[in-house]
Amino acid sequence: MLQLRDYRHPADYAAARELWKGIERGVQLGRSDEPAEIGRKVQHDPDLFIVAESEGMIVGSSMGGFDGRRGLLYHLSVAGPYRKKGIGRQLMREVEQRPHRRGCLKYYLLVTKDNPEALEFYRQEGRSEMDQVHLLGKELRA
């Protein structure tokens, strides 16, 4: 039986990280995915890191954020054997509905260019590309 529940830090960290590492493409792990950073993220948005659990194993996760105005999906992952069963849709809806109940009107997500399957999944779920913006980033170092 599948259960969606809030992520528990640090107890769920190793299983969540193994899930992310096992994803073929699309999840790029970096400094912000280290235990201390995930702990800070959970303190900020404890209800926006959700795991899908089946028979005591984490088989999916969605991690989002909400800054009071806009929402952002950071990671959505489902283990290979559990795909095409609606788990990704359940995680997506839950991670969007929680900030929506707090007033979030727009939710963004990023898809890596090497992940056409994810792009198609999100399109089927009603998301569309935003060609009027450029995504820029900067790695902040001490």
GULODO-110716 format. One record per residue (C-alpha): residue in one letter; x, y, z. Coordinates in Angstrom, 1 decimal, decimal comma. Layout:
# GULODO-110716
<"A" <X Y Z>>
...
***
This chain:
# GULODO-110716
<"M" <0,0 0,0 0,0>>
<"L" <1,3 3,4 -0,9>>
<"Q" <1,3 6,3 1,6>>
<"L" <2,3 9,9 1,1>>
<"R" <3,8 11,5 4,1>>
<"D" <6,0 14,3 5,2>>
<"Y" <9,8 13,7 4,9>>
<"R" <11,4 13,2 8,4>>
<"H" <14,9 14,7 8,7>>
<"P" <17,4 13,2 9,3>>
<"A" <15,8 9,7 9,5>>
<"D" <14,7 9,7 5,8>>
<"Y" <17,8 11,4 4,4>>
<"A" <19,8 8,3 3,3>>
<"A" <16,8 6,7 1,6>>
<"A" <15,8 9,9 -0,2>>
<"R" <19,4 10,5 -1,4>>
<"E" <19,7 6,9 -2,7>>
<"L" <16,4 7,4 -4,6>>
<"W" <17,8 10,6 -6,2>>
<"K" <21,1 9,0 -7,0>>
<"G" <19,2 6,1 -8,7>>
<"I" <17,3 8,3 -11,1>>
<"E" <18,7 7,8 -14,5>>
<"R" <18,8 11,5 -15,4>>
<"G" <17,2 14,8 -14,4>>
<"V" <18,2 14,9 -10,7>>
<"Q" <21,5 16,7 -10,3>>
<"L" <22,8 16,5 -6,8>>
<"G" <24,9 19,3 -5,4>>
<"R" <25,9 21,1 -2,3>>
<"S" <22,3 22,0 -1,6>>
<"D" <21,4 18,3 -1,3>>
<"E" <23,8 17,6 1,6>>
<"P" <22,3 16,7 5,0>>
<"A" <22,8 20,2 6,6>>
<"E" <21,2 22,0 3,6>>
<"I" <18,3 19,6 3,5>>
<"G" <17,8 20,2 7,2>>
<"R" <17,6 23,9 6,6>>
<"K" <15,2 23,4 3,8>>
<"V" <12,9 21,3 6,0>>
<"Q" <13,0 23,9 8,7>>
<"H" <11,8 26,5 6,2>>
<"D" <9,1 24,5 4,4>>
<"P" <8,5 21,3 6,5>>
<"D" <5,4 20,4 4,6>>
<"L" <6,9 20,7 1,2>>
<"F" <9,1 17,7 1,2>>
<"I" <6,9 14,7 0,7>>
<"V" <7,8 11,1 0,3>>
<"A" <5,9 8,2 -1,1>>
<"E" <6,4 5,1 0,9>>
<"S" <5,5 1,5 0,0>>
<"E" <6,1 -1,4 2,4>>
<"G" <8,4 0,7 4,5>>
<"M" <10,5 1,9 1,6>>
<"I" <10,7 5,4 0,1>>
<"V" <9,8 4,9 -3,5>>
<"G" <9,2 8,5 -4,5>>
<"S" <9,7 12,1 -3,3>>
<"S" <8,8 15,6 -4,1>>
<"M" <10,6 18,6 -2,7>>
<"G" <9,2 22,1 -3,2>>
<"G" <9,6 25,5 -1,8>>
<"F" <7,4 28,6 -1,3>>
<"D" <8,7 32,0 -0,6>>
<"G" <5,4 33,6 0,2>>
<"R" <4,7 34,6 -3,4>>
<"R" <5,9 31,9 -5,8>>
<"G" <6,4 28,1 -5,5>>
<"L" <9,2 26,0 -7,0>>
<"L" <9,6 22,3 -7,4>>
<"Y" <13,2 21,2 -6,8>>
<"H" <13,1 17,4 -7,0>>
<"L" <10,3 15,0 -8,1>>
<"S" <11,5 11,4 -8,2>>
<"V" <9,9 8,0 -8,5>>
<"A" <12,0 4,7 -8,4>>
<"G" <11,9 2,9 -11,7>>
<"P" <9,8 -0,1 -10,7>>
<"Y" <7,1 2,2 -9,3>>
<"R" <6,7 4,5 -12,3>>
<"K" <3,6 4,6 -14,5>>
<"K" <1,4 4,0 -11,4>>
<"G" <0,3 7,5 -10,7>>
<"I" <2,8 8,1 -7,9>>
<"G" <4,5 11,1 -9,6>>
<"R" <1,1 12,7 -10,2>>
<"Q" <0,1 12,2 -6,6>>
<"L" <3,4 13,7 -5,4>>
<"M" <3,1 16,6 -7,9>>
<"R" <-0,5 17,5 -6,9>>
<"E" <0,3 17,4 -3,2>>
<"V" <3,5 19,5 -3,4>>
<"E" <1,5 22,1 -5,4>>
<"Q" <-1,7 22,1 -3,3>>
<"R" <0,0 22,7 0,0>>
<"P" <1,4 26,2 -1,0>>
<"H" <-1,7 26,9 -3,0>>
<"R" <-3,7 26,7 0,2>>
<"R" <-1,4 29,3 1,6>>
<"G" <-1,9 31,7 -1,3>>
<"C" <0,6 30,6 -3,9>>
<"L" <-0,7 31,4 -7,4>>
<"K" <2,1 30,3 -9,6>>
<"Y" <4,4 27,2 -9,3>>
<"Y" <7,6 26,8 -11,3>>
<"L" <9,8 23,7 -12,0>>
<"L" <13,0 23,1 -13,9>>
<"V" <13,6 20,2 -16,2>>
<"T" <17,1 19,3 -17,3>>
<"K" <17,7 19,2 -21,0>>
<"D" <18,7 15,5 -20,9>>
<"N" <15,3 14,5 -19,6>>
<"P" <12,7 14,5 -22,4>>
<"E" <10,5 12,0 -20,5>>
<"A" <10,1 14,3 -17,6>>
<"L" <9,3 17,2 -19,9>>
<"E" <6,6 15,2 -21,5>>
<"F" <5,2 14,1 -18,1>>
<"Y" <5,0 17,7 -17,0>>
<"R" <3,4 18,8 -20,3>>
<"Q" <0,7 16,1 -19,9>>
<"E" <0,1 17,4 -16,4>>
<"G" <-0,7 20,9 -17,8>>
<"R" <2,6 22,7 -17,5>>
<"S" <4,0 24,7 -20,3>>
<"E" <7,4 26,0 -21,2>>
<"M" <8,1 29,7 -20,5>>
<"D" <9,9 31,0 -23,6>>
<"Q" <9,8 34,6 -22,4>>
<"V" <12,4 34,1 -19,7>>
<"H" <16,1 33,0 -19,5>>
<"L" <17,2 30,9 -16,5>>
<"L" <20,4 32,3 -15,0>>
<"G" <22,3 30,8 -12,1>>
<"K" <25,3 31,5 -9,9>>
<"E" <27,0 29,1 -7,6>>
<"L" <27,7 31,0 -4,4>>
<"R" <31,0 30,2 -2,7>>
<"A" <32,4 31,3 0,6>>
***
